[in-house]
Amino acid sequence: MSTLRRPGRSEPGPRKAQRRGPDPSPQGGTDWDQRYRQGAHKWRQPDPFLLAAYREFIAPGRSRPRRALDVAGGVGRHALWLARRGWQVTLADASKVGLAEARRRALKASVKLELIQRDLRRSMLPRGRYDLVLVFFFLERRLFPALARALKPGGILLYKTYTRPQLKLGTTGPRDPRFLLKKGELRRAFPSLQVLSYRELVGEKAVAELVARKV
Ligand SMILES: C[S@@+](CC[C@H](N)C(=O)[O-])C[C@H]1O[C@@H](n2cnc3c(N)ncnc32)[C@H](O)[C@@H]1O
C-alpha cells in the first residue's frame, strides 16, 4: 500500500496549491517522461555526496537496516544503492517512465523498492516515518516543512541541488532561477532540524549540500 497520501479535505496547504491553475514549474511529470524516453538523466552512479554523507553521518550509528524515502528519486540510482545495503526504500517521483526504469533496475539487481508515482507538489508525506530522507536535484520549496516532518526523531535529511551560480556554468540544471537555490537558502530551510553539515560549491556544477538531523 502506498505510504504517501494525496491531500485530504482537512489538509488546507496542498489543496491551495491545487487551485492555482497551470503550474509554472518546468519540473513536473510529463516533461520528465519525455526526457527519460530520450535517454537523459538515466544516471547510474550515486552522487558522491550520498557516499560521503553516508560514511560520515549514517553508517556509524546504524544498527539495522531502516526506512528511507528518496524524494523525486528518478530512475533510482540512490534508492538502489541504499536497498542493496538493506534499507527499505520508498522512491516517489512524478515520472511514470522514470519509475518504470527504476523498477527494471530493481528487478535486475534483485532488490525491493516501493515505487510511488506522485506529483510531490500535491502530495502529503507521512509524518515521523523515515530514518533517512534524500532529495537530489529537485527543488519544491513548499515541500520543505513536510520533509522535516517525515523524519523520525534522530532521522537524517540529505539534500543536494543546484544554486544560482549554475546559470553561469552551462547547460545542465534548470534555467529558471526559481528552481535554483539562493545563497544560504538551504541552510535556513529547515529550522526544526539540526544542521550537521552544509556547504555551497561551484565546480563542474554549482550546488548546495545539506546534512541535517531531527533531534
Ligand atoms: C534531475 S532529476 C533527479 C533524479 C534523482 N533525484 C537523481 O538525483 O538521480 C529530477 C526528478 O524530479 C522528478 N520530478 C520533477 N517534478 C516533480 C514533481 N512535481 N513531483 C515528483 N517528482 C518530480 C522528475 O521526474 C525527475 O525524476
The ligand as a MOL file (V3000), in Angstrom:
LIG
                    3D

  0  0  0     0  0            999 V3000
M  V30 BEGIN CTAB
M  V30 COUNTS 27 29 0 0 0
M  V30 BEGIN ATOM
M  V30 1 C 17.0790 15.8910 -12.0970 0
M  V30 2 S 16.0370 14.5090 -11.7760 0 CHG=1
M  V30 3 C 16.7670 13.9050 -10.2740 0
M  V30 4 C 16.5040 12.4490 -10.0360 0
M  V30 5 C 17.1910 11.8690 -8.8160 0
M  V30 6 N 16.8760 12.6050 -7.6130 0
M  V30 7 C 18.6810 11.7770 -9.0040 0
M  V30 8 O 19.4200 12.6220 -8.4850 0
M  V30 9 O 19.1000 10.8610 -9.7250 0 CHG=-1
M  V30 10 C 14.5630 15.2970 -11.1710 0
M  V30 11 C 13.4350 14.3290 -10.8560 0
M  V30 12 O 12.3620 15.0520 -10.2690 0
M  V30 13 C 11.1500 14.4820 -10.7050 0
M  V30 14 N 10.0990 15.4710 -10.5240 0
M  V30 15 C 10.0080 16.6840 -11.1030 0
M  V30 16 N 8.9130 17.3330 -10.6860 0
M  V30 17 C 8.2850 16.5110 -9.8370 0
M  V30 18 C 7.1100 16.6220 -9.0520 0
M  V30 19 N 6.3660 17.7220 -9.0900 0
M  V30 20 N 6.7710 15.5870 -8.2650 0
M  V30 21 C 7.5370 14.4710 -8.2210 0
M  V30 22 N 8.6630 14.3100 -8.9310 0
M  V30 23 C 9.0420 15.3190 -9.7250 0
M  V30 24 C 11.4110 14.1220 -12.1540 0
M  V30 25 O 10.5040 13.1790 -12.6430 0
M  V30 26 C 12.8410 13.6210 -12.0670 0
M  V30 27 O 12.8650 12.2300 -11.8610 0
M  V30 END ATOM
M  V30 BEGIN BOND
M  V30 1 1 1 2
M  V30 2 1 2 3
M  V30 3 1 2 10
M  V30 4 1 3 4
M  V30 5 1 4 5
M  V30 6 1 5 6
M  V30 7 1 5 7
M  V30 8 2 7 8
M  V30 9 1 7 9
M  V30 10 1 10 11
M  V30 11 1 11 12
M  V30 12 1 11 26
M  V30 13 1 12 13
M  V30 14 1 13 14
M  V30 15 1 13 24
M  V30 16 1 14 15
M  V30 17 1 14 23
M  V30 18 2 15 16
M  V30 19 1 16 17
M  V30 20 1 17 18
M  V30 21 2 17 23
M  V30 22 1 18 19
M  V30 23 2 18 20
M  V30 24 1 20 21
M  V30 25 2 21 22
M  V30 26 1 22 23
M  V30 27 1 24 25
M  V30 28 1 24 26
M  V30 29 1 26 27
M  V30 END BOND
M  V30 END CTAB
M  END
